[in-house]
Every structure is written in C-alpha cells, then in structure tokens.
C-alpha cells in the first residue's frame, strides 16, 4: 500500500424526505442558483420538493444542462451568476448536472481569459462558489467527489477537471427520486458505477486488502441489486438505496487510497461520446472488456482475484481470466447494454481518429498505467468492433 492523504468534506443527507432539510445548510442571505437538466424534475415532484424547502430564500433557476454538460451552455450560467451576484449553487440532477455546476462554480470565480483552460490545461482553481447537490440519478459519484467532466461541442472534446474547491458542501441522496428513472438511465448508472470501481481495483496494486475488499463488496452488490433494479415493476426502496449508496461509494475516493488507478476505459469512452454522442455508460461497457483483455497478462494476479472473489470462478482453471472478462461483458448485456462498437454504427474511421487524438496529446499512458497506451489503443478498439 502506498502513502496517501484522504480528505472528503461532503455532508451526506441520505434517505427518504431528506430534501426537506436542505435550507438548514444554505446561508439565508445568499442568492441561490438552482441548476438542473431537461426538466424531468418538474414532472417527478423533485422540483416542488426543492422549492418548498427553499421557500422564503432568494432563488433563481438555470435549466437545460445537457447529458455530458456542454461548456457553451455552462458559460451562459456563468454570465448569469456573475451578473446576479449568485452566492450559492444547488445542482438538482444526475452527474452531468452536478459536474456542470462544479464547473460553473469554478468558472464564475476564474480570473483568466478562457475558463476552458481549467479543463484543457489544468489551470488552477483559486476560487469557487459554494455548491451542493440533490442527486436524482446514481452513477458518477460526483455528489461526493471533487471532479467533473465537461464537453466542448465546438471542438468535440470531453475532458475532466478536479479541484478541492468544488467538493459539494452537502449532497442529498433520496432513493425514492430514482423511482421515475427510465430503465436505460438505470442501466447506464449501474455500468458507470461498476467501471468506476474496476478502474480503482483492477490495477497492479498489491497489499491493499481493505480497498480490495471494499471494491469487491461494491461490485458484488451491483451484481445482486442491479438485475433487481432493472426487473422491478414496482421499485423496491432497499434495492434503490443500496444501488444509490454503491454509486456514491464507488467514486468518493475511499477505495482509491494507497492504490494505483487506471482511468483508460473512461478516457477512451469519453472520445466515443465526444465524436458520436453515445451514452457515457454505453461507452464504458464497450471499452472495458477490451482493456481487460489487453492487460490480462500484466495484471494477471488481480484479474484472477477478481475472477475468484467477485464471480466465484476457480482461479486455477486455465481460462479463469477469460471467463471473468466474458462474464463481465455478459453482465452488461443482461442490463440491456450492447457492448460492441458495431452495435452503434461506429467503425474504423473513429478508431483512427481516437488513436490520432491520443498521439497528438503526447501522453503515452492513457489512463495511469502504461499497459494501456497510444500503441495499443487501436488494438483495444478494433477488438470491440
């Protein structure tokens, strides 16, 4: 286990009815900008719950934040936040809304020429508006971490940024708000969570038993609860609660401490979204099996551990590693997520564009460990056609 510093200041308000408590944690004197996406919160009752909780406070709204939030849209919110002297941001939505709101928080206080530099060049975030979140879609873990992923439509780029200044002050996790989610979004959230865990677990790290056991527990929870969430006609509160908490625990930094991490599946997947608009969860389900096969010799010990502890496969079998990869892909398929590029009309032209983009950026290792790199990204993607 490597040395580490761990810090997470997010207060979590978990459970039914917790939205009603949010005004207790927002300074009454601040103007609040509530951000949200396409308006589903106005159909499922979440908007009304939030507005009831904020009654008597000075609230303005900014809606229309897209899945894979667009820089161009977020900059409109930044203009309003500056003009209206907004003091607090409240994101009501899934990971895209929360990620976008984190960027709004940082960009509103940014004193450089081009806020996109926060994402593109890692320009330091020296100030940010305080923000909080009411989570409506478990998936990204953004409600309890300090990162965000932003898309710039004009350049077809999808890139991440991080800053300790954009940790939410608090996040509300009410499992009941997931009841109205379409099955497609639930499936994407399950896949996203699974892959988040894998990119912190399926590495070359050794002697990280606590982190490994936590990770394996989250993965096993998803294997049990995921199919039930997808099959239920009448949502089960406990299943939704376990799914929601698994998604949050999957990317709040806890399972990453003292370990290596490999985010190559996400980085490759981001390019598929940037070029084709594919759902984020879909891109991960496509790419992960290819990454696992490309790295199975270098990470053999951990892959066999995954096979044994998560899937119950006899690790002494000669095909145990391949069985584990195949069953992972089958799990994604069982959720209704197709896992081949050809299923979405993506071919060699896109493979070549992605390879070129990584080479042009000049970084050899794509996700943190150099067994996924600019020299084998083509092979990984071709294997997924």
N, C-alpha and C positions, 0 to 999 in steps of 0.2 A: 504494500500500500504506500502510495506517495504522500508527502506532506500536503496539507490543504488548509485553507481558511474557508469557513462556511458561514454565510450570512443570509438570512431571509427575514425581512421585517413585516411581511404581509399578514395582516389580521384576517383570518378566515371566519366568516359567518355562515355556518353550514346548517341546512335543514329547512323544512317547510316553514313558511312565514317569516323568514329572516329578512326579506326585502323591507319589511316594515321598520327595521331598525336602522336603516342607512343614515337617516338625518342625525342620528346620535354621533356620527363620526365625521360630519362635514361642518366646518365652521359656518355659523349662521350668517356672518357678514359677507361671505364670498358669493360672487355671481357664479353660478354653476352652468357649464355647458354639458348637456346630456347628448351623447353621441350614440348612434345606432345604425343599423343597416337598411335593408329594403322595406322595413315596415311591418314585419311579421309580429313584432312585439305589440303592435296595436290591435292585432287580431287574437292573440292568445292571452291577453289580460296582463301581461308583464308591464306594459307601458302604464296602464292605470294603477298598478300596484306601486310603481316607482313614483309617479306623480302624486299619489296620495301620501306617500312617505315624505315627499319634499314640499308638501303644502306649506305655503307661507314663505318659502325661500325664493330667491331671485333666480329663475331657471330659464335658459334659452336652449333651443334644440338645434342639432345638426344631424340630419339623417342622410341616407344614401351611400354610406360607406360600403364598398363592394367586397365580395369574397376576394381574397388576395388584394388588400386595400390599395387603391391607386394613389400614387404620390400627387397626381394632378388634383384629385378630389380632396385629399387631406390638406393641401395648401390653401384651398378655399376656406376650410375650417380654421386654419392658422390666421388667415386675414381677419376673420370674424372675431376670433379670440383676442387678437391684439386690439382691434377696434373697439370691442365691447368691454375690454378690461376684465376678461374672464379670470377668475381666481382658482377654479377647481373644475376638473373634468370627470364626468361619470360615464363610463362606457357600459352600454347595455346591449349585450350581444355575445357572439362567439369570439373565437380567437382573432378573426380578421378585424372586427370592430375594436377589440382590446389592443391589438398590435397597432392599428391605425391611430388610436387615441394616444398610445405611448409616443408615437412619432409627433402628433400634434403637440403634446406636452413639451417635447424637446425642441421642436422647430419654432414654437411660439417664443421661446426664450433665446433662440440662436441668434448670435450677432454677426455671423459670417455672411458672405454674399449669397451662397447657394445652400439651403438646408439639405438638399440631396447629398451633399458631402458627408453628412452624418452617416448615411447608409453606404455610399460608394467608397469613400475614403477613410471611414472611421474617424471623422472629425470629432474631437472631444465634446461631450455634452456637459457644459459647465453650469447649466441651469435648466429646470423643467417645472412646468406647472404640476401641482399635486393631482393625482388621479386615483380613481377607484373603479371597480368593475362589478357588474351584475351579470354573471355568466349564464348564457342561455344554451350553449352547445359545448358539451365536454369534448375536448380534442387536443388543443395545443398546449395546455398548461400555462398559457400567457397570464392567467389570473393570479399566478403565484411565482412569476419569474420576472427578469429584467430585460427580456429580449422582445424583438418584434421583427416581422418580415414584411417588406414593402415592395410593391410592384410599380415600376415606371412604364406606363404604356407606350410612351413615345419612343423608348429605346428597347422595349421588350426585355427588361431586366427585372429580376426578382431577387432581392438581396436582404440580408439580415443586419440588424444593429443591436447593440447592448449598452446599457448604462445602469449603474445602481440608482440613478436618479429617477428611473421610470418604473421601479417597483410600485405596484399599487399600494395605496395606504391600507385598503381593505378590499376584500372580494366576497361577494355573496354567492353561495352555491346552494340553490334550492332545487333538489332533484325533480320537483313537480313541474318546473318550467320546461323540462325535456319532453313532457308528455305529448306535445303537439308537433314534435320534430318529425319530418319525413324520414322514412327508412334509409334513404340514400345518405342523409346527413349523419344519421346514427352510425351507419356502416363506415363512413369516412372517419368519424371520430374514433371508432374502435381501432381501425387500421393505424391512424395517426398515433394514437397512444402506444400501440404495440411497437411501432417502429421507433418512436422516441426512446422507449426502454431498450430496445435492441442496440441502438447506437451508443448507448452508455454501457451496455452489458457485453455485447458481442465484440470484444476487442482482444488485445493480447495481455491485458492486465491479469496479474495473479495475486493471490493472498489478499483478496478483498471480499472476504466471506460475508460480511454484513451487507455490503452493497449488492453482491450477487444474490443473496437470499431475498433481499427486498425486491430486486428486479424480477427474480423468478416468481415471487409471490404475486406481483402485479400482472405478469404475463399469464400465470395460471388463472388468476381472477378473470382476465379478459376471455380466456378460453371457455370458462364456465358461464360467465354472465353475458358475454357478447351474444351468443346464439339465442339466449333467452330474451334479451332486449330486442333482437331482431324479429323474434317469433311472436312476441306478445301482442295480442289484440287489445287487451286492457292492461296498460302499463303497471308494472309492479314497482312500488316505491323503493323497496330494498334493493332490487336489481339496478334501478336507475341511480340510487345513492352510491352503490358500490362502483358502478361504471364511472360516475362523475368524480368520485374521490380517486379512483385509479388514474384517470386522465390528469388530474392535478398533481398527484404524486409522481407521475411519470416524467414531469419536467419542471420540478421546483428546485432542482439542483441537488437533492439529497442523495440520490443513487449515483451521482456523478463524482462525488468527492473521493479523492485519493486514487482515481482511476484514469486510464486513457479514455478518450472519446473518439468516435468516428462518425462524422455527420455527412459522409459522402452520399448516402441514399437521399438525404434531404437536398443537398446541393445539386445533385443530378436531377432530382424530381422538380426542383424549382425551375430549371431550364425548360422542362416539358410544359410546365404551367405557363411560363413566360411566352413560349413560342406557340402553344396550342390551346391555352386556357383550360387544360384538364384540371379536374378537382385535385386538390393537394393530396388527399388520402389515396386517390387513384394512382397518382404518380409514385407514391411510396410503395404501394402494393406491386406495381410493375417492377420497380428497380431493386427492391431488397433481395429477392431471390437471386438476381444476377450478381449483386455484390457478395452475397454469401458464397456463391459458387466460386467467384474469383479469389476469395480469401480463405477458402476452407483448408488449405494446407498450412498457411501461415498461422491461422487461428484454430488449428485442429483441436487443441485441448479444450478451448471454450465452446467450440461447436459441439463436441461430444458431451460436454457437461450440459449444454442446452438440450441436446437430444435426450439425455437421461433424465434430468431433473424436471424439465418442462413437459416433454412429450412421453416420458416413460419408455423410451426406446432403449434396448440393451446396447450400451456403448461399445461392447466388444464385437458386435456384428460388423462385418467389413463394409456394409453400406449404411451404417448408422448415420453418418453425416449427411448423406444424400437423402435418407429418409426424413431427417429433421427439416431439411430445406423444402422437400416436396410437401410435407405436412403443413409447413408454414404457408406455402402458397395455396394449398387446399383450404386452409382456414380462411384466407382472404376470399377465395372463390365462394365459400359457403355463406359468406356475408352478402353475396351478390356483387362483389367487386371483381371485375375482369382484370387479368394480370399480364396481358400481352400488349405490346405497342400496336400490333396489327389490329387488335380489337377496337382501337380508336383512330385507325387510319393514319398512323404515324409510321414513316418509313425511313430509308437510309439517308434521305436528304437532311432530316432532322438530326440523325445520329452524327452526321458530318458537321452540322452547324454547332452542335453541343461540344464535340471534340475541339473544334476550332476556337470556340469561346473560352474553354478552359486553357488551351495553349496560349491564347492571346493574353490571358490574365497573368501568365508567368508563374503560377503556383504549381509545383509538381504534385504534391499530395493534395487530393481534392477535399478530403474530409477530416484529416488529422493524423491518419496512419498511412504510410506511403505504399501500402499494398493495394490501395485504390488511388489511381493517379492518371495523369494525362496520357500515359502509354497504354493503359488497359481500359479506359472509359469506353472506347469504341467496342471492344470485345464484350464488355458488360451489356451495353445497349443492344448490340447485334444479337446477343443471346436471348433478348427479350422481344425480338420482332415476332 
